[in-house]
Amino acid sequence: MMRLGLILMILAAACWVAFGLIGSEVDENGVLQEPFFLLGGGWLLMLAGAGLVLFALVTRFFRRG
């Protein structure tokens, strides 16, 4: 479960890097064009990954104790 959480957190960072690399622009009609879904998706992946890592650490702590 810890590995899955870390993978989700890496995917979140990849979403944020992709958002920065793609960039944003204003088209000829004055409409902002940007991959905004990458920001929200990155935060959801980070939240899910951090939750899984935290859950794995807490369960590991209580199993040893």
N, CA, C and O atoms as a DFTB+ gen file, in Angstrom:
260 C
 N C O
     1  1       0.830      -1.182       0.000
     2  2       0.000       0.000       0.000
     3  2       0.882       1.256       0.000
     4  3       0.517       2.278      -0.581
     5  1       2.021       1.168       0.645
     6  2       2.944       2.299       0.674
     7  2       3.439       2.613      -0.740
     8  3       3.552       3.780      -1.116
     9  1       3.729       1.585      -1.511
    10  2       4.213       1.787      -2.885
    11  2       3.160       2.469      -3.748
    12  3       3.477       3.365      -4.530
    13  1       1.918       2.048      -3.607
    14  2       0.845       2.660      -4.388
    15  2       0.708       4.139      -4.043
    16  3       0.507       4.967      -4.931
    17  1       0.813       4.468      -2.775
    18  2       0.754       5.860      -2.355
    19  2       1.885       6.685      -2.940
    20  3       1.674       7.811      -3.392
    21  1       3.083       6.125      -2.932
    22  2       4.221       6.830      -3.502
    23  2       4.080       7.004      -5.008
    24  3       4.445       8.046      -5.553
    25  1       3.554       5.994      -5.675
    26  2       3.325       6.093      -7.122
    27  2       2.303       7.183      -7.424
    28  3       2.475       7.949      -8.373
    29  1       1.243       7.260      -6.627
    30  2       0.247       8.306      -6.839
    31  2       0.845       9.690      -6.613
    32  3       0.500      10.637      -7.320
    33  1       1.732       9.813      -5.641
    34  2       2.362      11.102      -5.387
    35  2       3.319      11.487      -6.512
    36  3       3.434      12.665      -6.849
    37  1       3.995      10.521      -7.088
    38  2       4.864      10.785      -8.238
    39  2       4.032      11.208      -9.443
    40  3       4.422      12.114     -10.179
    41  1       2.890      10.557      -9.648
    42  2       1.998      10.952     -10.740
    43  2       1.462      12.366     -10.545
    44  3       1.280      13.104     -11.513
    45  1       1.210      12.741      -9.294
    46  2       0.757      14.106      -8.997
    47  2       1.837      15.109      -9.396
    48  3       1.547      16.128     -10.024
    49  1       3.067      14.816      -9.033
    50  2       4.168      15.715      -9.403
    51  2       4.317      15.781     -10.921
    52  3       4.626      16.839     -11.469
    53  1       4.101      14.661     -11.599
    54  2       4.180      14.654     -13.064
    55  2       3.076      15.523     -13.678
    56  3       3.302      16.192     -14.686
    57  1       1.901      15.513     -13.080
    58  2       0.819      16.378     -13.565
    59  2       1.200      17.843     -13.438
    60  3       0.956      18.631     -14.351
    61  1       1.795      18.210     -12.319
    62  2       2.183      19.605     -12.103
    63  2       3.307      20.020     -13.041
    64  3       3.314      21.145     -13.541
    65  1       4.260      19.119     -13.284
    66  2       5.339      19.420     -14.223
    67  2       4.779      19.562     -15.635
    68  3       5.173      20.467     -16.371
    69  1       3.870      18.679     -16.014
    70  2       3.257      18.770     -17.341
    71  2       2.487      20.076     -17.502
    72  3       2.517      20.683     -18.573
    73  1       1.798      20.514     -16.450
    74  2       1.082      21.785     -16.511
    75  2       2.055      22.931     -16.755
    76  3       1.768      23.831     -17.544
    77  1       3.186      22.904     -16.096
    78  2       4.176      23.951     -16.290
    79  2       4.816      23.912     -17.662
    80  3       5.100      24.957     -18.248
    81  1       5.046      22.704     -18.185
    82  2       5.673      22.584     -19.495
    83  2       4.729      22.950     -20.630
    84  3       5.143      23.568     -21.611
    85  1       3.470      22.572     -20.501
    86  2       2.502      22.876     -21.557
    87  2       2.240      24.370     -21.610
    88  3       2.160      24.958     -22.688
    89  1       2.109      24.976     -20.446
    90  2       1.882      26.411     -20.388
    91  2       0.462      26.787     -20.761
    92  3      -0.388      25.925     -20.984
    93  1       0.218      28.087     -20.825
    94  2      -1.102      28.586     -21.176
    95  2      -0.940      29.725     -22.164
    96  3       0.117      30.350     -22.248
    97  1      -1.994      29.982     -22.905
    98  2      -1.966      31.044     -23.907
    99  2      -3.367      31.594     -24.086
   100  3      -4.355      30.944     -23.745
   101  1      -3.436      32.786     -24.617
   102  2      -4.708      33.414     -24.927
   103  2      -4.892      33.329     -26.436
   104  3      -4.047      33.801     -27.197
   105  1      -6.005      32.721     -26.872
   106  2      -6.226      32.583     -28.314
   107  2      -6.716      33.901     -28.917
   108  3      -6.849      34.905     -28.217
   109  1      -6.980      33.881     -30.220
   110  2      -7.352      35.108     -30.921
   111  2      -8.707      35.667     -30.492
   112  3      -9.006      36.830     -30.764
   113  1      -9.533      34.854     -29.824
   114  2     -10.826      35.318     -29.322
   115  2     -10.741      35.859     -27.900
   116  3     -11.752      36.269     -27.331
   117  1      -9.545      35.862     -27.324
   118  2      -9.367      36.364     -25.972
   119  2      -9.694      35.350     -24.887
   120  3      -9.904      35.726     -23.734
   121  1      -9.739      34.070     -25.240
   122  2     -10.058      33.005     -24.281
   123  2      -8.764      32.347     -23.826
   124  3      -7.915      31.990     -24.643
   125  1      -8.622      32.192     -22.518
   126  2      -7.438      31.546     -21.966
   127  2      -7.510      30.045     -22.229
   128  3      -8.500      29.392     -21.899
   129  1      -6.469      29.519     -22.815
   130  2      -6.370      28.084     -23.088
   131  2      -5.262      27.514     -22.213
   132  3      -4.090      27.851     -22.383
   133  1      -5.638      26.651     -21.279
   134  2      -4.650      26.022     -20.412
   135  2      -5.163      24.657     -19.963
   136  3      -6.372      24.438     -19.884
   137  1      -4.238      23.735     -19.668
   138  2      -4.627      22.401     -19.201
   139  2      -4.942      22.412     -17.701
   140  3      -4.226      21.804     -16.905
   141  1      -6.011      23.103     -17.327
   142  2      -6.333      23.305     -15.918
   143  2      -6.634      21.987     -15.200
   144  3      -6.434      21.889     -13.990
   145  1      -7.108      20.981     -15.923
   146  2      -7.436      19.694     -15.294
   147  2      -6.205      19.039     -14.663
   148  3      -6.341      18.223     -13.752
   149  1      -5.001      19.391     -15.141
   150  2      -3.794      18.803     -14.565
   151  2      -3.549      19.291     -13.142
   152  3      -2.992      18.554     -12.328
   153  1      -3.950      20.504     -12.832
   154  2      -3.793      20.998     -11.458
   155  2      -4.721      20.255     -10.503
   156  3      -4.283      19.770      -9.460
   157  1      -5.988      20.166     -10.855
   158  2      -6.947      19.457     -10.005
   159  2      -6.627      17.980      -9.890
   160  3      -6.706      17.399      -8.807
   161  1      -6.266      17.376     -11.012
   162  2      -5.896      15.961     -10.990
   163  2      -4.657      15.712     -10.149
   164  3      -4.565      14.705      -9.447
   165  1      -3.703      16.634     -10.222
   166  2      -2.495      16.507      -9.415
   167  2      -2.792      16.581      -7.926
   168  3      -2.234      15.822      -7.133
   169  1      -3.682      17.511      -7.548
   170  2      -4.032      17.616      -6.124
   171  2      -4.805      16.400      -5.643
   172  3      -4.605      15.946      -4.516
   173  1      -5.685      15.867      -6.481
   174  2      -6.414      14.659      -6.078
   175  2      -5.471      13.468      -5.916
   176  3      -5.589      12.698      -4.963
   177  1      -4.537      13.324      -6.854
   178  2      -3.572      12.237      -6.748
   179  2      -2.684      12.401      -5.518
   180  3      -2.374      11.420      -4.841
   181  1      -2.275      13.633      -5.225
   182  2      -1.431      13.877      -4.051
   183  2      -2.190      13.573      -2.765
   184  3      -1.636      12.975      -1.842
   185  1      -3.432      13.974      -2.702
   186  2      -4.242      13.703      -1.509
   187  2      -4.439      12.198      -1.313
   188  3      -4.301      11.692      -0.199
   189  1      -4.755      11.499      -2.376
   190  2      -4.947      10.048      -2.281
   191  2      -3.637       9.352      -1.905
   192  3      -3.629       8.455      -1.061
   193  1      -2.540       9.762      -2.527
   194  2      -1.248       9.153      -2.224
   195  2      -0.806       9.412      -0.801
   196  3      -0.325       8.502      -0.125
   197  1      -0.964      10.647      -0.332
   198  2      -0.577      10.973       1.038
   199  2      -1.460      10.229       2.032
   200  3      -0.984       9.793       3.081
   201  1      -2.732      10.083       1.714
   202  2      -3.623       9.330       2.595
   203  2      -3.224       7.872       2.696
   204  3      -3.241       7.292       3.781
   205  1      -2.862       7.273       1.560
   206  2      -2.432       5.873       1.590
   207  2      -1.124       5.695       2.351
   208  3      -0.973       4.742       3.115
   209  1      -0.186       6.603       2.144
   210  2       1.090       6.504       2.856
   211  2       0.871       6.685       4.354
   212  3       1.440       5.948       5.159
   213  1       0.064       7.644       4.724
   214  2      -0.218       7.867       6.145
   215  2      -0.916       6.661       6.759
   216  3      -0.580       6.250       7.869
   217  1      -1.879       6.095       6.050
   218  2      -2.578       4.912       6.542
   219  2      -1.610       3.744       6.709
   220  3      -1.673       3.026       7.707
   221  1      -0.718       3.549       5.742
   222  2       0.256       2.461       5.830
   223  2       1.200       2.658       7.005
   224  3       1.536       1.698       7.699
   225  1       1.632       3.894       7.235
   226  2       2.533       4.158       8.357
   227  2       1.844       3.950       9.698
   228  3       2.447       3.404      10.622
   229  1       0.596       4.375       9.817
   230  2      -0.140       4.202      11.068
   231  2      -0.393       2.726      11.348
   232  3      -0.221       2.280      12.483
   233  1      -0.794       1.966      10.346
   234  2      -1.022       0.545      10.558
   235  2       0.268      -0.186      10.889
   236  3       0.270      -1.105      11.708
   237  1       1.366       0.217      10.259
   238  2       2.660      -0.401      10.566
   239  2       3.077      -0.100      12.005
   240  3       3.614      -0.968      12.693
   241  1       2.829       1.125      12.455
   242  2       3.180       1.515      13.828
   243  2       2.387       0.719      14.848
   244  3       2.947       0.266      15.846
   245  1       1.090       0.540      14.613
   246  2       0.256      -0.160      15.590
   247  2       0.450      -1.674      15.554
   248  3       0.188      -2.347      16.550
   249  1       0.895      -2.211      14.447
   250  2       1.154      -3.655      14.389
   251  2       2.427      -4.004      15.164
   252  3       2.520      -5.081      15.754
   253  1       3.393      -3.107      15.164
   254  2       4.631      -3.362      15.899
   255  2       4.446      -3.176      17.395
   256  3       5.105      -3.830      18.203
   257  1       3.541      -2.274      17.752
   258  2       3.354      -1.943      19.174
   259  2       2.447      -2.888      19.822
   260  3       2.175      -2.763      21.016
